[in-house]
Amino acid sequence: MEKIIIDERLKSLYYQGNHRTFVAVDAGKSCSIYYSEHSESIDEARNYIINSPSLLNGKYHNQSIKVEKKSQIDIDDYFLEKNQRESDIQLNADEEDSVKSKILNVLQEGVNLGASDIHIEIYARETLIKVRVDGRRKQIRSIPENLEGMRMASVLFMKMAKDKETDYKSNKVNNGNLVTQLNVKGTRRVTNWRVGWIPAINEGGKITLRWTDRNVKPPTREELNWERNHIKQSDEFIEGRPGLFIMAGQTGSGKTTTICSMIDSIDKSYSVHTIEDPPEFELDGVIQTHTKPHEKVSKDSHEYLDQTYYAKSLLRHDPDYEFHGELRTAEAAKEVMRKGETGQKVFTTVHTSSPLGIPITFIEQWGMSPALVASPNLLRHLVYQVLVRQICPHCGLTLDEAMDSELLTDSEKTHLSSTINKLVDEDSLTNEQTNNFRFKNPKGCNECIEGEKERLPLVEMIVVNDVDREFIKSCDFLGWQKHLMANGYKTVRDHAIVRMKRGQVDLFTIEQKIGRLFEEDVSQINRSMLDD
């Protein structure tokens, strides 16, 4: 069996450029160098092997070496097998314990920083560890090699993770869950993490760990900083007739946290059941089922323990309220629609960029009839949410301080002045209200990170009525949007302006999340696309 020949010198020759173009292999009785592209390093490697009395105990010292061309795929396979041998198999008990300890240290550091996610990015010559805190990524470690990251991936999926989709292979996507005890704000407790692996070029990949139960108990909607009337309308759903409450937003936008906050407020005399992958909170008085979409119901079954399976099973359990975690398939979406039509109050989430996009997703992506989606009393509340970082109250800058400082570029100052003038012109703002404006101080202070701390929601909510259903039925979504705007509809842009007037958020942070408050002149953009 051929095995790659490698030491520090050969590693430095292999790992040049954007990909490996050659490899020296030991076939037992002979040595060969395989290459996909000519490189001066090939001769360096051959001379090094021939002239080294210590490499492989001098096995090929002063011996001839065959040089042969092969495909890049063949070259890549040698390095892939090497990484799999070293990271998946060649770990003794002490080495495995050492890697586990490093992983737990990374998790603990992430917890200490208040991270929602931890990213372990494995490149050709290094492994970078980053955390996401309040939506911002920050690097916390740099390891100057690929192998350490691959070992972490191997140990995570082979020894630590549960509910994996499949056996771990470094060239295959995988997902699972990790449960471990860590110190959280001075208390030792169990923490739950969703862990994913995706391979990348140059024998690399990425591990993503999401802390799913950062808060033991869901915060209230008041603690989440929802507006009074948003809370009132969500209570109307809880207390009113059956139907669907659907939240949309990006990954990490707080959709599940908000819905769990609503569920936690429901009177415990009602029967409440959630179907999640995995549950993010332990909810008192609520039956919670963890779906396992990659596990068969039985060995010979064609069904899986997924959202659709459990949704059908719930028909026999008399729930008053159901929460179906993120909808990912047409089958799961159809079950949610069926529940909403047959007398349940159902919460669920989808990935779209606006409330108007929710029925579009059901119709266009999941192939449902517009007449079904527009059924009377089926869709009740459509909500979109995005989280934006909040200005630190200890070091935030006033408008005058921001304009007088060197913290903003000239173009940023021009944009800020122009935006304020346009807001005043459209009656969204008065000059007096700019006195409340605050801007992040990039230097920060002991209470924040670069002038911002924690996040606030921007919420856009449609309370669906029969006029809305007519637009949905006819698939006139542009007309629907115009109708909503003509009737005082409030978008996330409007909510952002309100929070700016309160001095809660920075204009530039807002525009990074939802785009510019005023669209640029398209004709001007087009004319300036090419230089003369």
C-alpha positions as CSV (number, residue, x, y, z in Angstrom):
1,M,0.0,0.0,0.0
2,E,1.4,3.4,-1.0
3,K,1.8,6.0,1.8
4,I,2.7,9.6,1.5
5,I,6.2,10.5,2.6
6,I,6.2,13.6,4.7
7,D,8.3,15.5,7.3
8,E,8.7,19.2,7.9
9,R,10.9,19.8,4.9
10,L,8.6,17.9,2.5
11,K,5.6,19.6,4.0
12,S,7.0,23.0,3.2
13,L,7.5,21.8,-0.5
14,Y,4.1,20.2,-0.8
15,Y,2.2,23.1,0.8
16,Q,3.2,25.8,-1.7
17,G,0.7,27.7,-3.9
18,N,-3.1,27.3,-3.8
19,H,-3.1,23.5,-4.0
20,R,-0.8,20.5,-3.8
21,T,0.6,19.6,-7.3
22,F,2.9,16.7,-6.3
23,V,3.4,14.1,-3.7
24,A,6.2,11.6,-2.8
25,V,4.9,8.1,-1.9
26,D,6.5,5.0,-0.3
27,A,5.2,1.8,-2.1
28,G,7.1,-0.5,0.3
29,K,10.1,-1.3,-1.9
30,S,10.2,1.7,-4.1
31,C,9.6,5.5,-4.0
32,S,7.7,7.5,-6.6
33,I,6.9,11.2,-7.0
34,Y,3.5,11.8,-8.6
35,Y,2.7,15.3,-10.1
36,S,-0.1,17.0,-11.8
37,E,1.9,20.2,-12.8
38,H,5.6,20.7,-13.3
39,S,7.3,22.5,-10.4
40,E,10.8,23.2,-9.3
41,S,9.9,21.8,-5.9
42,I,9.7,18.3,-7.5
43,D,13.5,18.2,-8.0
44,E,14.0,19.7,-4.6
45,A,11.9,17.0,-3.0
46,R,13.6,14.2,-5.0
47,N,17.1,15.4,-4.1
48,Y,16.1,15.8,-0.5
49,I,14.8,12.2,-0.3
50,I,17.9,10.8,-2.1
51,N,20.4,12.7,0.0
52,S,18.7,12.2,3.4
53,P,20.2,9.4,5.5
54,S,17.6,9.9,8.2
55,L,14.3,10.2,6.3
56,L,12.6,6.8,6.7
57,N,15.8,5.6,8.3
58,G,17.6,6.2,5.0
59,K,15.4,3.8,3.1
60,Y,15.8,5.7,-0.1
61,H,19.2,7.2,0.5
62,N,21.1,7.2,-2.8
63,Q,18.2,5.2,-4.5
64,S,16.5,6.1,-7.8
65,I,13.1,7.7,-7.6
66,K,10.5,7.4,-10.3
67,V,8.6,10.6,-11.3
68,E,5.2,10.1,-13.0
69,K,2.4,12.4,-14.0
70,K,-1.1,11.8,-12.5
71,S,-4.3,13.7,-12.3
72,Q,-4.9,16.4,-9.7
73,I,-7.7,14.2,-8.3
74,D,-5.2,11.4,-7.7
75,I,-2.8,13.9,-6.0
76,D,-5.6,15.2,-3.8
77,D,-6.6,11.7,-2.8
78,Y,-3.2,11.0,-1.3
79,F,-3.4,14.0,1.0
80,L,-7.0,13.2,1.8
81,E,-6.1,9.7,2.9
82,K,-3.2,11.1,4.9
83,N,-5.5,13.5,6.8
84,Q,-8.0,10.7,7.4
85,R,-5.3,8.4,8.8
86,E,-3.8,11.0,11.0
87,S,-7.0,12.7,12.2
88,D,-9.5,9.8,12.2
89,I,-7.4,6.8,13.2
90,Q,-3.9,7.5,14.4
91,L,-4.9,9.0,17.8
92,N,-4.0,7.1,20.9
93,A,-6.0,7.6,24.1
94,D,-3.7,10.4,25.4
95,E,-3.9,12.3,22.1
96,E,-7.6,11.9,21.9
97,D,-8.0,13.3,25.5
98,S,-5.7,16.2,24.5
99,V,-7.9,17.1,21.5
100,K,-11.1,16.8,23.6
101,S,-9.6,19.1,26.2
102,K,-8.7,21.7,23.5
103,I,-12.3,21.5,22.1
104,L,-13.8,22.0,25.6
105,N,-11.4,24.9,26.2
106,V,-12.6,26.5,22.9
107,L,-16.3,26.0,24.0
108,Q,-15.6,27.5,27.4
109,E,-13.9,30.5,25.9
110,G,-16.9,31.0,23.6
111,V,-19.2,30.8,26.5
112,N,-17.1,33.3,28.5
113,L,-17.4,35.7,25.6
114,G,-21.1,35.3,25.2
115,A,-20.8,33.7,21.8
116,S,-23.8,32.4,19.9
117,D,-21.6,30.5,17.4
118,I,-18.1,29.2,17.2
119,H,-16.4,28.7,13.8
120,I,-13.3,26.4,13.4
121,E,-12.0,27.1,9.9
122,I,-9.4,24.7,8.6
123,Y,-7.2,26.0,5.7
124,A,-4.1,24.5,4.0
125,R,-1.6,25.8,6.4
126,E,-3.6,27.0,9.4
127,T,-6.6,26.5,11.6
128,L,-8.5,29.7,12.7
129,I,-11.0,29.7,15.5
130,K,-13.6,32.5,15.6
131,V,-16.6,33.4,17.7
132,R,-19.7,35.4,16.8
133,V,-20.7,37.8,19.6
134,D,-23.7,40.1,19.1
135,G,-23.6,39.2,15.4
136,R,-19.9,40.2,15.0
137,R,-17.2,37.6,14.3
138,K,-14.0,37.8,16.2
139,Q,-10.9,35.6,15.9
140,I,-9.7,34.1,19.2
141,R,-7.0,31.6,18.1
142,S,-4.7,30.9,15.2
143,I,-3.1,27.5,14.9
144,P,-0.3,27.4,12.3
145,E,-1.2,24.0,10.8
146,N,-4.1,22.1,9.2
147,L,-3.8,18.8,11.1
148,E,-4.9,20.2,14.5
149,G,-8.2,21.4,13.0
150,M,-8.8,18.1,11.2
151,R,-8.1,16.2,14.5
152,M,-10.7,18.4,16.2
153,A,-13.2,17.6,13.5
154,S,-12.5,13.9,13.8
155,V,-12.8,13.8,17.6
156,L,-15.9,16.0,17.6
157,F,-17.8,13.8,15.3
158,M,-16.4,10.4,16.2
159,K,-16.2,10.7,19.9
160,M,-18.3,13.6,21.2
161,A,-21.3,14.4,19.0
162,K,-24.6,12.6,19.1
163,D,-27.5,12.2,16.6
164,K,-25.1,12.4,13.7
165,E,-26.4,12.1,10.1
166,T,-23.8,9.5,9.2
167,D,-20.4,8.1,10.1
168,Y,-17.7,10.8,10.0
169,K,-15.7,11.2,6.8
170,S,-13.6,14.3,6.3
171,N,-14.8,14.7,2.7
172,K,-18.5,14.4,3.6
173,V,-21.0,16.9,5.1
174,N,-22.2,16.0,8.6
175,N,-24.3,17.4,11.3
176,G,-25.0,16.4,14.9
177,N,-25.5,17.6,18.5
178,L,-23.1,18.0,21.4
179,V,-24.0,18.1,25.0
180,T,-21.4,19.1,27.6
181,Q,-21.0,20.7,31.0
182,L,-19.4,24.2,31.1
183,N,-19.3,27.1,33.5
184,V,-21.9,29.7,32.5
185,K,-21.8,32.9,34.5
186,G,-20.3,31.2,37.5
187,T,-22.6,28.1,37.4
188,R,-21.7,24.7,36.1
189,R,-24.4,23.5,33.8
190,V,-25.2,21.4,30.8
191,T,-24.9,23.2,27.5
192,N,-26.3,22.1,24.1
193,W,-24.6,22.7,20.8
194,R,-25.6,22.1,17.2
195,V,-22.5,21.0,15.4
196,G,-21.9,20.9,11.6
197,W,-19.1,20.0,9.3
198,I,-18.5,20.9,5.7
199,P,-15.4,20.0,3.7
200,A,-13.3,22.5,1.7
201,I,-10.4,22.6,-0.7
202,N,-6.9,21.7,0.3
203,E,-8.0,19.0,2.8
204,G,-9.7,21.7,4.9
205,G,-13.2,22.4,6.1
206,K,-15.3,24.2,8.6
207,I,-16.8,23.2,11.9
208,T,-19.7,25.4,13.1
209,L,-21.0,25.1,16.7
210,R,-24.2,26.9,17.6
211,W,-25.0,27.3,21.3
212,T,-28.7,26.4,21.3
213,D,-29.5,26.9,25.0
214,R,-27.5,30.0,25.9
215,N,-30.5,31.1,27.9
216,V,-31.9,28.4,30.2
217,K,-35.3,30.1,30.1
218,P,-36.6,32.1,27.2
219,P,-36.6,35.9,27.8
220,T,-40.0,37.7,27.8
221,R,-40.9,39.7,24.7
222,E,-40.4,42.8,26.9
223,E,-36.9,41.6,27.7
224,L,-36.4,41.0,23.9
225,N,-37.3,44.7,23.4
226,W,-40.4,44.0,21.3
227,E,-42.6,47.1,20.8
228,R,-45.8,47.3,22.9
229,N,-48.1,46.9,19.9
230,H,-46.1,44.0,18.5
231,I,-46.6,42.2,21.8
232,K,-50.3,43.1,21.8
233,Q,-50.7,41.6,18.4
234,S,-48.8,38.4,19.2
235,D,-51.1,38.1,22.3
236,E,-54.1,38.4,20.0
237,F,-52.8,35.3,18.2
238,I,-52.3,33.4,21.4
239,E,-55.8,34.3,22.7
240,G,-57.7,34.3,19.4
241,R,-58.9,31.8,16.8
242,P,-56.8,29.0,15.3
243,G,-54.4,29.6,12.4
244,L,-50.7,30.1,11.7
245,F,-48.2,32.5,13.2
246,I,-45.1,32.4,10.9
247,M,-41.8,34.1,11.6
248,A,-39.2,34.8,8.9
249,G,-35.7,36.0,9.1
250,Q,-32.0,35.1,8.6
251,T,-30.2,32.4,10.5
252,G,-29.5,33.8,14.0
253,S,-32.2,36.4,13.9
254,G,-34.0,35.3,17.0
255,K,-37.0,33.6,15.4
256,T,-37.1,30.6,17.7
257,T,-36.3,32.6,20.8
258,T,-39.2,34.9,20.1
259,I,-41.6,32.1,19.5
260,C,-40.5,30.2,22.6
261,S,-41.0,33.5,24.5
262,M,-44.6,33.5,23.3
263,I,-45.1,29.8,24.1
264,D,-43.7,30.3,27.6
265,S,-46.5,32.9,28.2
266,I,-49.3,30.5,27.3
267,D,-51.5,29.3,30.2
268,K,-50.3,25.9,31.3
269,S,-53.8,24.5,31.3
270,Y,-53.5,24.3,27.5
271,S,-51.8,21.4,25.7
272,V,-48.7,22.6,24.0
273,H,-46.3,20.5,21.9
274,T,-43.1,21.5,20.0
275,I,-41.3,19.6,17.2
276,E,-37.7,20.9,17.0
277,D,-34.3,19.9,15.7
278,P,-33.1,20.3,18.4
279,P,-35.1,22.0,21.1
280,E,-33.4,25.3,22.0
281,F,-35.1,25.8,25.4
282,E,-36.6,23.6,28.1
283,L,-40.1,25.0,28.3
284,D,-42.1,24.3,31.5
285,G,-45.3,22.5,31.0
286,V,-44.6,21.9,27.3
287,I,-44.0,18.5,25.6
288,Q,-41.0,18.9,23.3
289,T,-40.0,16.4,20.7
290,H,-36.5,16.3,19.1
291,T,-36.8,15.3,15.5
292,K,-34.1,13.1,13.9
293,P,-34.6,13.6,10.2
294,H,-31.7,11.2,9.2
295,E,-32.9,8.3,11.4
296,K,-35.4,5.8,10.0
297,V,-38.5,4.9,12.0
298,S,-37.4,1.3,11.8
299,K,-34.8,-0.7,9.9
300,D,-37.1,-1.6,7.1
301,S,-39.2,1.6,7.1
302,H,-39.1,4.2,4.3
303,E,-40.1,6.9,6.9
304,Y,-37.7,9.0,8.9
305,L,-38.2,10.5,12.4
306,D,-38.5,14.0,10.8
307,Q,-40.9,16.9,11.2
308,T,-43.5,15.4,8.9
309,Y,-43.6,12.1,10.8
310,Y,-44.1,13.7,14.2
311,A,-46.6,16.2,12.8
312,K,-48.8,13.3,11.6
313,S,-48.3,11.6,15.0
314,L,-49.5,14.7,16.9
315,L,-53.0,14.3,15.3
316,R,-53.7,11.7,18.0
317,H,-52.5,13.8,20.9
318,D,-55.0,16.6,21.1
319,P,-52.7,19.7,21.2
320,D,-54.1,23.2,21.5
321,Y,-50.8,24.8,20.3
322,E,-48.0,23.4,18.2
323,F,-44.6,24.8,17.4
324,H,-43.0,23.3,14.3
325,G,-39.3,24.3,14.1
326,E,-37.9,25.7,10.8
327,L,-39.8,24.5,7.8
328,R,-37.4,22.9,5.3
329,T,-39.5,20.7,3.0
330,A,-42.8,20.8,1.1
331,E,-44.1,17.9,3.1
332,A,-43.5,19.6,6.4
333,A,-45.0,22.8,5.1
334,K,-48.2,20.9,4.0
335,E,-48.6,19.4,7.5
336,V,-48.4,22.8,9.0
337,M,-51.0,24.1,6.6
338,R,-53.2,21.1,7.4
339,K,-52.9,21.8,11.1
340,G,-53.8,25.4,10.7
341,E,-56.9,24.5,8.7
342,T,-58.2,21.9,11.2
343,G,-58.3,23.9,14.4
344,Q,-54.8,24.2,15.9
345,K,-52.8,27.3,16.6
346,V,-49.4,26.7,15.0
347,F,-46.2,28.6,15.3
348,T,-43.4,28.0,12.7
349,T,-40.4,29.7,11.1
350,V,-39.1,30.0,7.5
351,H,-36.1,31.6,5.8
352,T,-37.3,34.6,3.8
353,S,-36.3,38.2,3.7
354,S,-39.8,39.8,4.4
355,P,-43.2,38.9,5.6
356,L,-44.5,39.2,2.1
357,G,-42.0,36.5,1.1
358,I,-43.7,33.9,3.4
359,P,-46.7,33.1,1.1
360,I,-44.4,33.3,-1.9
361,T,-42.3,30.6,-0.4
362,F,-45.3,28.3,0.2
363,I,-46.6,28.8,-3.3
364,E,-43.4,29.0,-5.4
365,Q,-40.9,26.9,-3.4
366,W,-43.2,24.3,-2.0
367,G,-45.8,24.1,-4.8
368,M,-48.9,24.9,-2.8
369,S,-52.1,26.2,-4.4
370,P,-52.5,30.0,-3.9
371,A,-56.1,29.3,-3.0
372,L,-55.0,27.0,-0.2
373,V,-52.5,29.5,1.2
374,A,-55.1,32.2,1.0
375,S,-57.8,30.1,2.8
376,P,-59.9,32.1,5.2
377,N,-58.4,32.5,8.7
378,L,-55.4,30.2,7.9
379,L,-52.6,32.8,7.8
380,R,-53.0,35.1,10.8
381,H,-49.7,36.8,11.5
382,L,-46.7,37.0,9.2
383,V,-43.6,38.4,11.0
384,Y,-40.1,39.3,9.8
385,Q,-37.3,40.1,12.3
386,V,-33.7,41.2,12.0
387,L,-31.3,41.9,14.9
388,V,-29.1,44.9,15.0
389,R,-26.3,45.8,17.5
390,Q,-27.2,48.3,20.1
391,I,-25.1,51.4,20.8
392,C,-23.2,51.2,24.1
393,P,-24.9,53.7,26.5
394,H,-21.5,54.4,28.2
395,C,-19.4,55.6,25.2
396,G,-21.9,56.4,22.4
397,L,-21.2,59.6,20.4
398,T,-23.7,62.4,19.8
399,L,-24.3,63.5,16.2
400,D,-22.0,66.6,16.7
401,E,-19.3,64.4,18.2
402,A,-19.5,61.9,15.3
403,M,-19.4,64.7,12.7
404,D,-16.5,66.5,14.4
405,S,-14.4,63.4,14.9
406,E,-12.0,61.5,12.7
407,L,-13.8,58.3,13.3
408,L,-16.0,58.9,10.3
409,T,-14.6,59.3,6.8
410,D,-15.6,62.3,4.7
411,S,-17.8,60.1,2.5
412,E,-19.5,58.7,5.6
413,K,-20.1,62.2,7.0
414,T,-21.6,63.3,3.6
415,H,-23.8,60.2,3.6
416,L,-25.0,60.8,7.1
417,S,-25.9,64.4,6.4
418,S,-27.7,63.5,3.2
419,T,-29.7,60.7,4.9
420,I,-30.7,63.0,7.8
421,N,-31.9,65.7,5.3
422,K,-33.9,63.2,3.4
423,L,-35.5,61.8,6.5
424,V,-36.5,65.4,7.5
425,D,-37.9,66.0,4.0
426,E,-40.1,63.0,4.1
427,D,-41.3,63.9,7.6
428,S,-39.8,60.8,9.2
429,L,-37.6,63.0,11.4
430,T,-37.5,66.5,12.9
431,N,-34.3,68.5,13.4
432,E,-34.9,68.4,17.1
433,Q,-35.0,64.6,17.2
434,T,-31.4,64.4,15.8
435,N,-30.3,65.6,19.3
436,N,-31.2,62.0,20.5
437,F,-29.1,60.4,17.7
438,R,-26.1,58.3,18.9
439,F,-23.3,56.7,17.0
440,K,-20.9,53.9,18.0
441,N,-17.5,54.8,19.2
442,P,-15.1,52.3,17.5
443,K,-12.7,52.7,20.3
444,G,-15.3,51.2,22.7
445,C,-15.0,51.0,26.5
446,N,-14.9,48.4,29.2
447,E,-18.6,47.8,28.8
448,C,-18.8,47.0,25.1
449,I,-17.1,45.7,22.0
450,E,-16.2,48.6,19.5
451,G,-18.9,50.8,20.8
452,E,-21.9,48.3,20.7
453,K,-23.3,45.8,23.1
454,E,-26.1,43.2,22.7
455,R,-28.7,43.4,19.9
456,L,-32.2,44.8,19.4
457,P,-34.9,43.5,17.1
458,L,-36.3,45.3,14.1
459,V,-39.8,43.8,13.5
460,E,-42.2,43.9,10.6
461,M,-45.6,42.4,11.1
462,I,-48.6,41.7,8.9
463,V,-51.9,41.0,10.6
464,V,-53.5,39.2,7.7
465,N,-57.1,40.1,6.7
466,D,-59.3,39.1,3.8
467,V,-58.0,41.9,1.5
468,D,-54.5,40.5,2.0
469,R,-55.8,37.0,1.2
470,E,-57.2,38.2,-2.1
471,F,-53.8,39.5,-3.1
472,I,-52.2,36.2,-2.1
473,K,-54.8,34.2,-4.0
474,S,-54.1,36.2,-7.2
475,C,-50.3,36.1,-6.6
476,D,-50.3,39.9,-6.9
477,F,-47.5,40.5,-4.5
478,L,-46.4,43.8,-5.8
479,G,-49.9,45.1,-5.6
480,W,-50.1,43.7,-2.1
481,Q,-47.0,45.6,-1.0
482,K,-48.5,48.9,-2.5
483,H,-51.8,48.2,-0.7
484,L,-50.0,47.7,2.7
485,M,-47.9,50.8,2.3
486,A,-50.9,52.9,1.4
487,N,-52.6,51.7,4.6
488,G,-49.8,52.7,7.1
489,Y,-47.8,49.5,7.1
490,K,-44.6,49.7,9.1
491,T,-41.5,48.0,7.7
492,V,-38.2,47.2,9.4
493,R,-36.9,50.4,7.8
494,D,-39.5,52.3,9.8
495,H,-38.6,50.4,13.0
496,A,-35.0,51.2,12.4
497,I,-35.7,55.0,12.1
498,V,-37.7,54.8,15.4
499,R,-34.7,53.2,17.1
500,M,-32.4,55.8,15.6
501,K,-34.6,58.6,17.0
502,R,-34.3,56.9,20.5
503,G,-30.5,56.8,20.2
504,Q,-30.5,53.0,20.3
505,V,-28.8,52.1,17.0
506,D,-26.2,53.5,14.6
507,L,-27.2,54.5,11.1
508,F,-24.3,52.6,9.6
509,T,-24.9,49.5,11.6
510,I,-28.6,49.5,10.4
511,E,-27.6,49.9,6.8
512,Q,-25.3,47.0,7.0
513,K,-28.2,44.8,8.0
514,I,-31.2,46.1,6.0
515,G,-29.6,48.2,3.3
516,R,-29.6,51.9,2.7
517,L,-32.5,53.8,4.1
518,F,-32.8,55.6,0.7
519,E,-32.2,53.8,-2.6
520,E,-29.4,55.2,-4.7
521,D,-30.3,56.7,-8.1
522,V,-30.2,53.7,-10.4
523,S,-29.6,55.9,-13.5
524,Q,-26.6,57.6,-11.9
525,I,-25.2,54.2,-10.9
526,N,-25.6,52.9,-14.4
527,R,-24.0,55.9,-16.0
528,S,-21.0,55.7,-13.6
529,M,-20.5,52.0,-14.0
530,L,-17.5,52.4,-16.4
531,D,-14.7,54.9,-16.3
532,D,-14.1,56.9,-19.5
